[in-house]
């Protein structure tokens, strides 16, 4: 679904036996940022570094533009590039005959949206575009949603992310007009979001989301 290590790396084990199929922006992400992310994830500690031992950056066999229809033999799968959101090269994979949608990190279950906002190294994530993408996907109303992290669920998962991103955007925009510091804004928004979703993990991503949206609002 996108180039991040826990989603794409390790695909080299299928070399020669399968086709690694990605969209154009995803291929560019791999080329431009693949090695840097491998290095960064290896720095996250020994357990992660061990998981990444022997990883070679996967090289796409087939690169498509906007959409690709893949016939697996008796089952057709659609790949669709969503445009920049959680990363530059996000795509969703749908299985129309059973109403299943694989979202990658555009959707997580019981976890705050992951904003890989690491200025100046990586500022590709866009909260406003992400919100637009999730609105569109929610309107497709898939029966089953397979998130990037967490348990498989239904269309409620899409609605949850849509509502969270909308609220994050509204709260950030509203506070930008006030006199308080950005740090104060972040703390207030974090408190609000945790209160609303006390059982969600990944609280560290709230502040990154606010920082990303602040930059988009100013820029
Ligand atoms: Zn990701």
Boltz pocket constraint, residues with backbone or C-beta under 6 A from the ligand:
constraints:
  - pocket:
      binder: B
      contacts: [[A, 2], [A, 4], [A, 7], [A, 86], [A, 105], [A, 114]]
      max_distance: 6.0
